[in-house]
Amino acid sequence: MSAKKSAEPTPEGIARLTRQRLAAEEGARAMADAERRSIELRKNMARLRELREAKEAADATVRASQPAPAPKKRARKLPR
């Protein structure tokens, strides 16, 4: 008996091709979604970094405008 491929696709072959096509489409959607989320994450990180740097700069300006604190005197030990 010889195994010849028929020109007519079998139901199993059609189902397999359909599953493969759906898996490829779902994979492409998942990759696009992951890329979109990573872009949003990087944008948010950049926004938070800018806010932190601005706050640090404002804090440094406030510290620079305040007078330096007087050094604290050490308490002397009393003789016993």
C-alpha positions as CSV (number, residue, x, y, z in Angstrom):
1,M,0.0,0.0,0.0
2,S,1.5,3.4,-0.9
3,A,0.9,6.6,1.0
4,K,0.0,9.3,-1.4
5,K,-1.0,12.8,-0.5
6,S,-4.4,13.6,-1.8
7,A,-5.3,17.0,-3.2
8,E,-8.3,17.1,-0.8
9,P,-7.4,18.4,2.7
10,T,-8.5,16.2,5.5
11,P,-10.7,17.5,8.4
12,E,-7.7,16.8,10.7
13,G,-5.4,18.7,8.5
14,I,-7.8,21.6,8.3
15,A,-8.2,21.6,12.1
16,R,-4.4,21.6,12.6
17,L,-3.9,24.5,10.2
18,T,-6.7,26.4,11.9
19,R,-5.1,25.8,15.3
20,Q,-1.7,26.9,14.0
21,R,-3.1,30.0,12.4
22,L,-5.0,30.9,15.6
23,A,-1.9,30.3,17.8
24,A,0.2,32.5,15.5
25,E,-2.3,35.3,15.7
26,E,-2.6,35.0,19.4
27,G,1.2,35.0,19.7
28,A,1.4,38.1,17.6
29,R,-1.2,39.8,19.8
30,A,0.6,38.8,23.0
31,M,3.9,40.1,21.7
32,A,2.3,43.4,20.7
33,D,0.6,43.7,24.1
34,A,3.9,42.9,25.9
35,E,5.7,45.6,23.9
36,R,3.0,48.1,24.6
37,R,3.2,47.4,28.3
38,S,6.9,47.7,28.3
39,I,6.7,51.1,26.5
40,E,4.1,52.3,29.1
41,L,6.4,51.1,31.9
42,R,9.4,53.0,30.5
43,K,7.4,56.2,30.1
44,N,6.1,55.9,33.7
45,M,9.6,55.3,35.0
46,A,10.9,58.3,33.1
47,R,8.1,60.5,34.5
48,L,8.8,59.3,38.1
49,R,12.5,59.9,37.6
50,E,11.8,63.5,36.5
51,L,9.6,64.1,39.5
52,R,12.2,62.7,41.9
53,E,15.0,64.7,40.3
54,A,12.9,67.9,40.5
55,K,12.1,67.2,44.1
56,E,15.8,66.6,44.9
57,A,16.8,69.8,43.2
58,A,14.1,71.8,45.1
59,D,15.3,70.2,48.4
60,A,18.9,71.1,47.6
61,T,17.9,74.7,46.9
62,V,16.0,74.9,50.2
63,R,19.0,73.4,52.1
64,A,21.4,75.8,50.4
65,S,19.2,78.8,51.3
66,Q,19.1,77.9,55.0
67,P,21.9,79.0,57.4
68,A,24.3,76.3,58.4
69,P,23.3,74.8,61.8
70,A,25.6,75.8,64.6
71,P,27.8,73.0,65.8
72,K,26.6,71.4,69.0
73,K,28.7,71.8,72.1
74,R,29.7,68.6,73.8
75,A,28.7,68.3,77.4
76,R,31.6,68.1,79.8
77,K,31.7,65.2,82.1
78,L,31.4,66.2,85.7
79,P,34.1,64.8,88.0
80,R,32.8,62.3,90.5
